[in-house]
Amino acid sequence: MDSEASYWTLKALIALPGAYVLWRGYRAYRSRQRDPARLQDPRTDRWWRILFISGATAVFALVLMFALAAIPSLPRPLLYGCLIMMFAGALGAGVATFMIGWRSA
């Protein structure tokens, strides 16, 4: 039981710096959007748009996959297509998150 707690503690310690960098980058993105006098950063803004779109795609594919799984006579390739769409969205969100952190550091 003790090793399980240390496992989750280690995962949290790894995730916290990434979450902090992501939050700091989001605050900078929102302040650039609100204040027209600040310099625009189109490359970082593009990565934020990619993050929002790919995250929404992954969530939509997950919901669609659960909804379609309730239909008993549904062909499997349709579910596999939803799974691929979900993985592509998650991969895009991961790459965008990395690039946002890279550009804000």
N, C-alpha and C positions, 0 to 999 in steps of 0.2 A: 504494500500500500504506500510505503514511503517513497519508493522509486517512481510511482505514478505521479505523486505530488511534485517531485523534483522535475519530472518530465514536463509537466504543464507549466511549472515556474520557468524553466528554461525556454520553452516556446514563447511565453509572455515576454520574457526579457529580450528575446530576439525580435518580437513583433513591435514592441513599444517604440524603439527609435524610428522604425519605418513609419509608424502611425504619426509620430511627431513631425517628421519631415513632410509627410503628406498633408497634415493639417496646416503647417506653416506655408506650404506651397499654395494650398487652397485659399488661405487668407490673403496672400499676395495677389493671387489671381482675381479675387473678388475686389480688392482695393484698386487694382488696375482698371477693372471694369467700371467701378463707381466714380473714379476720379479721372476726368479727361485730361488733366494737366500732367499726370504721370506718364512716363514713357511706356509705350506698349511693347509687349514681347510676343510677337505673333507665333514664334515656334513653340513657346511654352503654352500659349493659349490653344494651339492646335493639339498638343498632347492632352490638355484637359478635355477638349471636345472628344478626342478619341477615347479617353477614359470613360466619359459619360455615356457615349454611344455603345461602346463594347460592354460596359456594365449593364446597361439596359437590355442589350441583346442577350447576354447570358441569363439574366433574370427572366426575360420573356421566354427564352427557350426552355428553361427549367419548368416554368409554370405550364407551358404548352405540352411539355413531355409528361408531366403528371396528369394533365387533363386528357391527353390522348391515351395514356396507359389505362385509363378507366374503361375504354372501349375494348370489349373482349376480342372482336374479330379484326383488329387493326393490323395491317401488314407491318412487320418488323422494320423494314427499311425506312419507314416514316419516322419511327422512334430513333433509329440510328442517325438519321439526318438531324433531328432535334438535338441529339447528344453531340454531334459534331459541331452544330451551331453554338451550343453552350460552351464547349471546350474552346472554340475559336474566340468567343466573347471573353472568356476568362483569360485566355492567353493575351488577347489585346489589352485587357485591363491591367494585367501584370506588367507587360512591356511599357504601357503608358505610365503606370505608377513608378516604375524604375526610372524612366526618362524624366519625369517631373522631379523626382528626388535628385537625379543627377544634375539637372539644370538649376535647381534651387540651392544646391550646395556651394 
